[in-house]
Amino acid sequence: MGHVTVRGNRAFSDGDIVAGLAHRPPSGVPVLRWLPWFRHRTVYDPFALRVDLERIRAFYRARGYFAARADARVRAAGGAIDIAFDVDEGSPARVVSVAVDGVPDDAAAAVDRIVTASGVRRGRRFVHADYLALKAALRDALVARGYAHARVDGEVQVAVARGEVGVAIHVDAGPLVRLAPPVVTGNRRVPASVILRRVAWRAGDRYDPTRLRATQ
């Protein structure tokens, strides 16, 4: 491979886009790159090029640019192959709604705070990583409040022509879990009463992973 460039990109740098591609510019120790044995080159592959184009589109979709398009121009130059990726980013899609259902009443305030502080808010560009982080944060909050078997799923509805994204998150909290009396087994040298004084919960308390970790 010779030169690999990206044209038409404004929101993201060439390096960010090319980093995940099969075709990349030569790399190596900067001051020694003129020596062939100090350069790492990728090999041109027409099939891999088609995959790279889809990777570029997926890169943009994950960051809210659902209408982004990509094409490539291939040129032989001096015994190497130069590739220029032409990108039409389009406009980013903005979140227009975020709905969360199935939240237990005793966790509603915490869920509202998490959604408000997240990257998935009305008016913001949709970013898939923020969406995943929001779902994970909601599940962690539910588990911390005793819903040890909580599940959080979601749907993302995209109106590409309008540049709008609606997010729907579905919570299945499951039963509220309470801790049973602690039991000590395998102790030979330390009395059970001494070990039990280190336990950070009482029987009947809500399941709390923080207390379990503190006891361990």
C-alpha positions in Angstrom: 0.0 0.0 0.0 1.0 3.6 -0.7 -1.0 6.6 0.5 -4.4 6.1 2.1 -6.3 9.3 2.5 -9.8 10.4 3.4 -11.6 13.3 1.7 -14.8 15.1 2.7 -14.6 14.3 6.4 -15.1 17.2 8.7 -16.4 15.8 12.0 -13.7 13.1 12.4 -10.0 13.0 11.6 -8.4 10.8 9.0 -6.6 8.8 11.7 -9.9 8.1 13.6 -11.5 6.8 10.4 -8.5 4.8 9.0 -7.6 3.2 12.3 -10.2 0.5 12.0 -9.6 -0.3 8.3 -7.7 -3.2 6.7 -6.0 -0.7 4.3 -3.8 1.8 6.2 -0.9 4.0 5.2 2.6 2.5 5.9 3.7 2.8 9.5 7.0 2.4 11.3 9.7 4.4 13.0 9.3 7.9 11.6 13.0 8.7 11.0 13.6 5.3 9.4 10.4 4.9 7.2 12.4 5.6 4.0 14.1 2.2 4.6 11.8 -0.6 3.3 12.6 -3.0 6.2 11.4 -0.4 8.7 8.0 0.1 7.1 4.9 -1.9 7.8 2.7 -2.0 4.8 -0.8 -3.4 4.3 -1.6 -5.3 1.1 -4.2 -4.1 -1.3 -7.2 -6.5 -1.5 -10.3 -5.5 -3.5 -12.6 -7.6 -1.3 -11.1 -6.0 1.9 -11.7 -2.6 0.2 -15.4 -3.3 0.0 -15.4 -4.3 3.7 -13.5 -1.1 4.5 -16.2 1.0 2.9 -18.8 -0.7 5.0 -16.6 -0.1 8.1 -16.5 3.6 7.3 -20.3 3.7 7.0 -20.6 1.8 10.3 -18.1 4.1 11.9 -20.4 7.1 11.0 -23.6 5.3 11.9 -22.3 4.5 15.4 -21.7 8.3 15.9 -25.1 9.4 14.6 -24.4 10.0 10.9 -26.9 7.6 9.5 -26.9 9.1 6.0 -23.2 9.0 5.6 -21.9 7.6 2.3 -18.4 6.4 1.3 -16.7 5.5 -1.9 -13.1 4.8 -2.8 -10.7 5.7 -5.6 -7.8 3.4 -6.3 -4.7 4.5 -8.2 -1.4 2.7 -9.0 1.6 4.9 -8.3 5.3 4.0 -8.3 4.8 0.3 -7.7 2.3 0.9 -4.9 -1.5 1.4 -4.7 -2.9 4.7 -3.4 -6.4 4.7 -2.0 -8.6 7.8 -1.5 -11.7 7.3 0.5 -14.4 9.9 -0.4 -16.8 10.5 2.4 -20.1 12.4 2.3 -20.9 12.7 6.0 -24.4 14.2 5.8 -25.9 15.7 8.9 -25.9 14.0 12.3 -29.2 12.7 13.7 -30.4 14.2 16.9 -32.2 12.5 19.8 -35.8 13.7 19.8 -37.2 11.4 22.6 -36.0 9.1 25.4 -38.6 6.9 27.0 -38.0 4.5 29.9 -40.7 2.0 31.0 -40.9 -0.7 33.6 -39.0 1.2 36.3 -40.0 0.3 39.9 -41.4 3.3 41.8 -38.6 3.2 44.4 -36.0 3.6 41.6 -37.7 6.2 39.4 -35.9 9.2 40.8 -32.5 7.5 40.4 -33.3 6.5 36.8 -34.4 10.0 36.0 -31.1 11.4 37.3 -29.1 8.9 35.2 -31.0 9.6 32.0 -30.7 13.4 32.5 -26.9 13.1 33.1 -26.3 10.7 30.2 -25.2 11.4 26.7 -28.6 10.3 25.4 -30.7 13.4 25.7 -33.0 15.4 23.6 -31.2 17.6 21.1 -27.9 15.8 21.3 -26.3 13.9 18.5 -27.0 10.2 18.9 -23.9 8.1 19.8 -24.3 4.4 20.1 -21.6 4.1 22.8 -23.6 6.6 24.9 -26.7 4.5 24.4 -24.9 1.3 25.6 -23.4 3.2 28.6 -26.9 4.4 29.6 -28.4 0.9 29.6 -25.4 -0.4 31.6 -25.8 2.5 34.1 -29.5 1.9 34.5 -28.9 -1.8 35.2 -26.2 -1.0 37.8 -28.5 1.4 39.5 -31.3 -1.2 39.8 -29.0 -3.9 41.0 -27.6 -1.5 43.7 -31.2 -1.0 44.9 -31.8 -4.7 45.4 -33.0 -5.7 42.0 -30.3 -8.3 41.5 -31.8 -9.9 38.4 -32.7 -6.6 36.6 -32.6 -6.6 32.8 -32.4 -3.5 30.6 -33.2 -3.7 26.9 -33.8 -1.0 24.3 -34.8 0.1 20.8 -33.4 2.8 18.7 -35.7 4.1 16.0 -34.1 6.3 13.3 -35.8 8.6 10.8 -32.9 9.1 8.5 -34.6 11.6 6.2 -35.5 13.8 9.2 -32.3 13.2 11.1 -34.2 12.1 14.2 -33.7 9.3 16.7 -36.1 8.0 19.2 -34.8 5.9 22.1 -37.0 3.5 24.0 -35.6 1.6 27.0 -37.4 -1.3 28.6 -36.7 -2.3 32.2 -37.5 -5.7 33.6 -36.5 -5.2 37.3 -37.5 -8.7 38.4 -38.1 -9.4 42.1 -36.7 -7.3 44.9 -34.0 -9.5 46.5 -33.3 -9.5 50.2 -30.3 -11.0 51.9 -30.5 -14.1 54.0 -28.6 -14.6 57.2 -24.9 -15.1 56.6 -23.5 -18.6 57.1 -19.8 -19.3 57.8 -18.3 -22.6 56.6 -14.7 -23.9 56.4 -13.4 -21.8 59.3 -11.0 -23.8 61.5 -8.9 -21.2 63.4 -11.2 -18.2 63.5 -14.5 -18.5 65.4 -17.7 -17.9 63.3 -18.7 -15.1 65.7 -15.6 -13.1 64.9 -16.1 -13.5 61.1 -19.8 -12.6 61.4 -18.9 -9.3 63.0 -17.2 -8.4 59.7 -20.4 -8.8 57.7 -21.7 -5.5 56.3 -25.4 -6.5 56.1 -28.2 -7.9 58.2 -30.7 -10.5 57.3 -33.6 -8.9 55.4 -31.5 -6.1 54.0 -31.9 -5.4 50.3 -29.3 -7.0 48.1 -26.4 -4.6 47.7 -23.3 -5.6 45.8 -21.3 -2.9 47.5 -22.0 -4.4 50.9 -21.1 -7.8 49.6 -17.8 -6.6 48.3 -17.1 -4.8 51.6 -17.6 -8.0 53.5 -15.2 -10.0 51.2 
